[in-house]
């Protein structure tokens, strides 16, 4: 019925409806989500690319980051870690692996003694994702050095075209290798700790407490403060999310990607010069905050505006919940019985409203977080570089005049104010 109703829509609305439906039914790890989100971030940066090296860097980063987020959780968490660490559990405990840690802690504490350490071990393997995110920027620096022979951001961003010193390029390469090695050692440590938790956790109170802290830090440390508890459990738990019994990337793991990956962003930028660091300092906090909470906050705010205006009342519930697109057919059928209007007419109205609710936040992410941030950060970088060059020219001129007059007695009166 749903497919038949979509086919009754005019072509533009039909296309949008299929797009929204596909997004909602994707597991969060699908190819369609990977392609859409990569395009959302990559197209604006490609549009404002300042050189071939800049375009190549952004292409490398955006595609590798999206692949990491959308494909690594299923591979690392579901396909590898879950099979390895839960092999010694009975069937009931194995099935409980995909259940939320908070739910197990509250409803099945005895089962939790066996399950939570294993869940924590699996969660620690997820550190591979933010640690790889950390490394990507250093890989990017090495990639640009290898392919374009450039390690100075001023040349990469087409602000200058100077011949680079070999010593500076070697410094960028050494820093990249050192930090990638550090990340590898940290991950090795997390794997060792995960192995200890899985093997000894059920018999150790200390390891069980550590497991709870990894999986549900808010519930563990802020039981009497609901706001702090819910905030920490949502944004700082390393536990995997689950969808249809399968492990997927959680909000806490995404936060870890932004925070740990951010250290790599700033470190790799610092290696390539002041302007790269300043550009990162402007852009990354905006993008990072939006990735963690911004899209969600904007969607809620937009729904509140529609709710206050009395719009989309059949779709926006009291707590701002909205039905998935696949549920619109049944909703249209029920509304048709009450209104006496054809089901197709009700479905068309609901599809339009759903397109607005889902489409406006999406367009905002492309328009503001994509094109605006990419464009304005490039503009500010060029402006800062220009001001820095002007300042340098003034200082050079001042220094030259000082040398000119230093052996000729007093500086002429016409220059007296200049040298103050």
Beta strands, then each sheet from edge to edge (+ up, - down):
strand 1: 241-243
strand 2: 246-248
sheet 1: 1+ 2-
end
